[in-house]
Amino acid sequence: MVLLTERDRLRQSLAELAERYGKQRSSLLPILQEIQRQHYHISDYAMQVVADLLGIHPVEVFAVVSFYSFLDFKPKGRFIIRVCRTMCCHMQGKDRVARQLETDLGIGFGETTPDGRFTLEWANCIGMCDLGPALLVNDRVYTQVTPNEVHHIIEECRKVFGVHATQGQEV
Amino acid sequence: MIKSFVQKKLTFREIDPEKGLRAAMDLSPEAVIDCISDSGLKGRGGAGFPTGAKWKFCRAAKGEQKYVVCNADEGEPGTFKDRVILTRFPHLVFAGMTIAARAVGATRGIVYLRGEYTYLLGGLKKALQERRDDGRLGPAVLGGDQEFDIEIRMGSGAYVCGEETALIESLEGHRGESRNRPPFTADTGMNADPTVVNNVETFAWAACILDKGPDWFRVVGTDHSVGFKLFSVSGDIDRPGVYELPLGTTVQELLEAVGGENAKAVVIGGAAGRCVGQGEFDRKVCYEDVPTGGAVIVFGPGRDMLEVAENFLEFMCEESCGQCTPCRVGNPKLLECVRMLKDGNCSASYLREIVALGESIHAASKCGLGQSSGNVFLSIVEHFREEIMGRAVGSV
């Protein structure tokens, strides 16, 4: 029964989104970006609802979600840490920053922590080539990151959860 | 705060963006296009299409609704000048877009901003609101008969969307797969309507030219590449940052300006660009010699050029949209070859085959991504054969 009410809630919020952005095809990306921002991924159910709202086939929606690297159909962490792996950041020491992130979070690249809080990913050039190594934490940019600073970046994120944070994925 | 070093003397600092806009509003649309055509301005994103001609095609194209799209999907490895322009001179870009709207008769403007730059969104929206509040955007721009407004749309982390037809696909809500050209976006773009797509820097220069006049712009450059250009310079140099230099500057002069005199190689144009070795530092950076959208990455004496080729090919394999075979299947073969070279397992004849494959990818790919994907690898094979052949397993 809980699942049903969550779905109802999701359907309602998606209908509001479609109302806000309009039901034309060109609204698809803004709508998907908003779902991603709120739910940290775009579920099969959400894709189906969006398809119904815009009057397109759900495969069309999946095709778009699977194309863009900032849209995910698998659940991701509350914070997605994306380390730039392109040449300039590579030359400025991205490997050591990446290694420290793996060690501090206890996960490899492409993985999410079991508590659903952090996802670690590689990014292709994020446009901070003069200030590498650089990484993104959701929308925030960190430049000239040293391995030692990695801990502080993670702690900054953890503050959001507070002392009474409960385990598990936010839906 | 993201603090990039930016060269002190910068034209954009000295220009009042609104003067160019006012001048354009007092001119007829045809006169605006003539002004840009006379200046010789070419696309600053790298492809180098004459801006005036693009605007002229769009003006001549029939369509109820016309669009002006600003390509702020700056994804080329090594380039970050658009980020600096959007941070420091957003009004110059918006004024340039409004001038383009005047020239082609467009009423809707869209900035396609890459997802990685989401943090810029607040500042850009504020700048747009300021413009709406005092009538520089809206139903009557500067009280005249031109209607124009600008919205910002976000990308979602796809390099290929910097290609203008892929960008339009993305704006329309599709996968960012490039289209066949013709038809060109100037007559069949967004929603099949005439659309001008220009780079951030191109719009900024357009606003400068309308203020200062076409002759002011032409004073520097070569026969086919006039004016100044912003360069994003990074790598093994003393002062990474954004520099304004005339087109036609030699690689050597550029290296002296940024403190990279002991460079062994320079990649100009990012992952889609080419590698210039020491013997060619007298070559000119301009559309007719070594073209670039502004990315300059400098490699010092200790760098392994195979690592450079590997990193850029990994990038291309990842970012290929996958719709056409030469690019989707060919690039992984090039990458595999680089790894063979690294291990010393690549015979000279196999390397020759792979170079031929690289040329086929260039010839047979549909869009600029595929056509340029092997450039860095091919130019490294050309200039650094002694360095890349005969590696011992596990060396470097």
HADDOCK unambig.tbl for C-alpha pairs under 7 A between the chains (distance, minus, plus):
assign (segid A and resid 25 and name CA) (segid B and resid 172 and name CA) 6.37 0.50 0.50
assign (segid A and resid 25 and name CA) (segid B and resid 173 and name CA) 5.56 0.50 0.50
assign (segid A and resid 26 and name CA) (segid B and resid 171 and name CA) 6.04 0.50 0.50
assign (segid A and resid 26 and name CA) (segid B and resid 172 and name CA) 4.15 0.50 0.50
assign (segid A and resid 26 and name CA) (segid B and resid 173 and name CA) 4.36 0.50 0.50
assign (segid A and resid 27 and name CA) (segid B and resid 173 and name CA) 6.44 0.50 0.50
assign (segid A and resid 28 and name CA) (segid B and resid 173 and name CA) 5.17 0.50 0.50
assign (segid A and resid 29 and name CA) (segid B and resid 173 and name CA) 5.54 0.50 0.50
assign (segid A and resid 63 and name CA) (segid B and resid 175 and name CA) 6.90 0.50 0.50
assign (segid A and resid 64 and name CA) (segid B and resid 174 and name CA) 6.06 0.50 0.50
assign (segid A and resid 64 and name CA) (segid B and resid 175 and name CA) 5.10 0.50 0.50
assign (segid A and resid 67 and name CA) (segid B and resid 175 and name CA) 6.05 0.50 0.50
assign (segid A and resid 68 and name CA) (segid B and resid 156 and name CA) 5.58 0.50 0.50
assign (segid A and resid 68 and name CA) (segid B and resid 157 and name CA) 5.91 0.50 0.50
assign (segid A and resid 68 and name CA) (segid B and resid 158 and name CA) 5.85 0.50 0.50
assign (segid A and resid 69 and name CA) (segid B and resid 156 and name CA) 6.47 0.50 0.50
assign (segid A and resid 69 and name CA) (segid B and resid 157 and name CA) 5.31 0.50 0.50
assign (segid A and resid 69 and name CA) (segid B and resid 158 and name CA) 6.60 0.50 0.50
assign (segid A and resid 70 and name CA) (segid B and resid 156 and name CA) 5.01 0.50 0.50
assign (segid A and resid 70 and name CA) (segid B and resid 157 and name CA) 5.49 0.50 0.50
assign (segid A and resid 71 and name CA) (segid B and resid 156 and name CA) 6.92 0.50 0.50
assign (segid A and resid 86 and name CA) (segid B and resid 77 and name CA) 6.80 0.50 0.50
assign (segid A and resid 86 and name CA) (segid B and resid 311 and name CA) 6.51 0.50 0.50
assign (segid A and resid 87 and name CA) (segid B and resid 308 and name CA) 6.76 0.50 0.50
assign (segid A and resid 87 and name CA) (segid B and resid 311 and name CA) 6.07 0.50 0.50
assign (segid A and resid 88 and name CA) (segid B and resid 78 and name CA) 6.82 0.50 0.50
assign (segid A and resid 88 and name CA) (segid B and resid 234 and name CA) 6.94 0.50 0.50
assign (segid A and resid 88 and name CA) (segid B and resid 235 and name CA) 5.92 0.50 0.50
assign (segid A and resid 124 and name CA) (segid B and resid 315 and name CA) 6.66 0.50 0.50
assign (segid A and resid 125 and name CA) (segid B and resid 75 and name CA) 6.60 0.50 0.50
assign (segid A and resid 125 and name CA) (segid B and resid 77 and name CA) 5.33 0.50 0.50
assign (segid A and resid 126 and name CA) (segid B and resid 116 and name CA) 5.88 0.50 0.50
assign (segid A and resid 127 and name CA) (segid B and resid 75 and name CA) 6.85 0.50 0.50
assign (segid A and resid 127 and name CA) (segid B and resid 78 and name CA) 6.97 0.50 0.50
assign (segid A and resid 127 and name CA) (segid B and resid 79 and name CA) 6.20 0.50 0.50
assign (segid A and resid 127 and name CA) (segid B and resid 80 and name CA) 5.02 0.50 0.50
assign (segid A and resid 128 and name CA) (segid B and resid 80 and name CA) 6.51 0.50 0.50
assign (segid A and resid 129 and name CA) (segid B and resid 78 and name CA) 5.55 0.50 0.50
assign (segid A and resid 129 and name CA) (segid B and resid 234 and name CA) 6.14 0.50 0.50
assign (segid A and resid 130 and name CA) (segid B and resid 4 and name CA) 6.94 0.50 0.50
assign (segid A and resid 130 and name CA) (segid B and resid 234 and name CA) 5.08 0.50 0.50
assign (segid A and resid 130 and name CA) (segid B and resid 240 and name CA) 5.31 0.50 0.50
assign (segid A and resid 130 and name CA) (segid B and resid 241 and name CA) 5.86 0.50 0.50
assign (segid A and resid 139 and name CA) (segid B and resid 118 and name CA) 5.83 0.50 0.50
assign (segid A and resid 139 and name CA) (segid B and resid 119 and name CA) 5.94 0.50 0.50
assign (segid A and resid 140 and name CA) (segid B and resid 119 and name CA) 6.34 0.50 0.50
